[in-house]
Amino acid sequence: MQYEYQAGAPAIASEQNKVLRNTYMLLGASMIPTVIGAFIGLSLNLSFMAASPIISSLLMFAVMMGLLFAVTKLRNSAWGIAALLGFTFVAGVFLGPILQVALHLKNGTELIGMAAGGTGLIFFSLATLATVTKKDFSFMGKFLFIGLIVILVASLANMFFQIPVLSLTISGVAVLLFSAYILYDISQIIHGGETNYIMATLSLYLDIYNIFINLLNILMALSGERD
């Protein structure tokens, strides 16, 4: 039995490395439709979203959930890749409102660049840590899920109360939460908890997407230069 385990271990490790490699390749590709979508989002008149933030947020959430369901349903076929890229395109379009707000600041372009650079630094640092150490971070799963629920509830509540300090606190906690999710999601791939590279890419993409948005929110609140 011991011999069989040792003989099978290299094959398992090879499969996990393949999933990780394909995940990183697809993750890189997913940034292209995101950037295209973001440019389109910038060119759209989205003032109605600012006028009805609650309805707009719920509409965006419904659209994103529908697309997430499509990706999940098609994850075992080539159409899953198309659905994922479609999802990242729409996610890019939905960046339009926050990018428009940022670009109305004197240093908006700089803040967007800092948020993007900070997100990249966080991702590559934590991805390297998880890959090199190969530590199993699966123990964080329950805590992260509870944290995610708390963030969602607090965000929904703040749609009604519109408290700047609470918004800033939520963004700060969200950056930490989704940074921890990077460790968890990559650990899941390395240790065989996630064997589908489309779903693995989706998880990491959502981590990066949420870190960027919340990091940009923090930078705008603390360093935004208004006219």
N, C-alpha and C positions, 0 to 999 in steps of 0.2 A: 504493500500500500504506500509506503514511504517513497519507493522508487517511482511509482506511478504519479505521485504528486509532483516529484521533482521533474519528471519528464514532461508533465503537462504545464508546469509553471512558465517556461519560456514562451510557449504558445499563447498563454493567457496574457503575459506581459506584452508580447508582440501585438496582440489584438487591441489592448488598451492604448498602446503607443499609436496605433493606427487611428483609433477613434480620436485621440488627442490631436494628432497631426491634421486629420480631416476637419476637426472642429476649428482649429486655428486658421486653416485655409478658408473655410466658409465664413468665419467671423470677419476675416479681412475683406472678403468679397462683399459681405453685407454692408460694409461702410460706404460702398459706392452708391447704391440706391438711397441710403440715408442722406448722403450729401446732396444728391440730386433732388430728393424730396424736400430737404431743408431750403434749397434755393427756390423751389417752386412755392413752398410755404411762405417765404419772405415776400414773394411777388403778389400773393393773394391779399385781398382785403378781408381781414379777419376781425374787423372792429366789432362785429356782432358778438364775438366770443368775449370781448371785454365787457360788453353791455349786459351779457347774461352768462356770467362765469360758472354758475352752478349747473345750468342746463347744458352749457358747452362741455364742461368737464364730464358730466354723466354721458353725454353723447360720444365723446372721445373714448371714454372707458368702454362703452358698449361696442364701438367699432373695433377697438383693440382686442377685446375679449372674443369677438367673432372671428377675427383673423388668427388669434392664438388657437382657437378651437380648430380652425382649418389646418394650421401647421401640425397640430397634434394628430389630427385625423389622417393626414397624408405623410406622416413622418417616416414610413417604411417604403416610400416610393420616390422616384425622381421628382414627382410633383410637389413633394414636401419641400424641396429646395426652392422651387418656384414660389410656393406659398410663403416661405420664410423671407425671401427677397422682396416679395410683395408687402409683407408685414413691415420690413425695415424701411421700405419706401414710404409707406403711410406714416410710420413713426417719425420719419424725417419731416414730412409735411406738417405733422403736429408740433414740431419744434418751432414752426413759424411764429406763433404768438410771443414766446419768450425771447426769441432772437430779435423780433421787431422791437420789443421793449428795451432789450439791451442796446440795440443800435441807435436808439433815441438818446442814449447817454453819450457824453463827450468822449469817454474812453470805452465805449461799448465794444468796439472791435478788439481792443486789447483784452477786455474781460472775457470775451468769447474764446480768444486764443489761450488765455490763462486757464480757463475751465477745461478746454480740450486737452491742453498740455498736462494739467493736473490729473485729469482722468486717465490719460495714457500712462503717466508715471505710476499712479496707483495700481492700474491693471498689470503692467509689466512687472512691477516689484512684487506684487502678491502672487502673480502667476509663476514667477521664477521661484519664489519661496515654496509654494505648494509643489512645484515640479521637482525641485532639487532635493528638498527634505523628504518628500513622499510621505509626509505625516498624514494620518487619517483624521480629517476634520469633520467626519460624519456626526460626531457627538454634538456638533453645534446646530444640527438640523432643527430640533424642536424649539430651541431658544430663538433661532432666526425667524422661524415661522411665527412665533408669538410676537416678536418684534415687528414683523411685517404687518400683522393684524393691528397692532397698536398704532403704527404709522398711518395705515389706511383710515382707521377710525378718527385719529387726530386730524388728518388732512380733510376728511369730510366735515368734521366739526368746524374747522377753521374756515371752510367755505362760507359759513353763515356768520361767524364772529369776526373774521378778517382782522385778527390780532397780529401785528407785525412781529412781535417778539416770539409768539408761538410759531409763526411761519418760519422764522429763522432757526428756532430750536428743532423743528421738524426736519428742516433741510440738513442741519448738522448731524442729527441722529441718522437720517437716511443715508448720508455719505458713509458713515461708519457701518451701518447695517449692510449696505450693498457691497462694501469693500470686504466684509466678512463673508458675504455670499460668494465672492470670487474664490476665496480659499475653499469654501465648502463645495462649490460646483466643480472646480478643477480636481479636488480630492475625490469626488464621486467618479470622475472619469478614470483617474489613475488607479483607483481601487475597485473598479468594475461595477460601481453602483449605477453608472449611466453608460450604456453601450450604444446608444443611438446618437450619432454625431450631429444630426439635425436638432434634436432636442437639447443636446449639450450646448450647441451654438446659440440656440434661442435663450437659454438660461444666462449664458455669459453676456449676450447682447443686452438683455434687460438689465443686468448688473451695471454695465457700462453706461447705458442710456440714462438710468436713474442717477448714477453718480454725477454725470455731466450736468443734468438739469439742476440738481440740488446744489452742486458746486457753483454753478452760474448764479443761482438765486442768492447764495451766500456772498459771492463777490459783488453782485449788484447792490445788495443791501449795505455792505460794509465799505465798498470802494467806488461805487457808482458816482460819477461826476455829472450832476444835472445842470442845465442851463440856468 
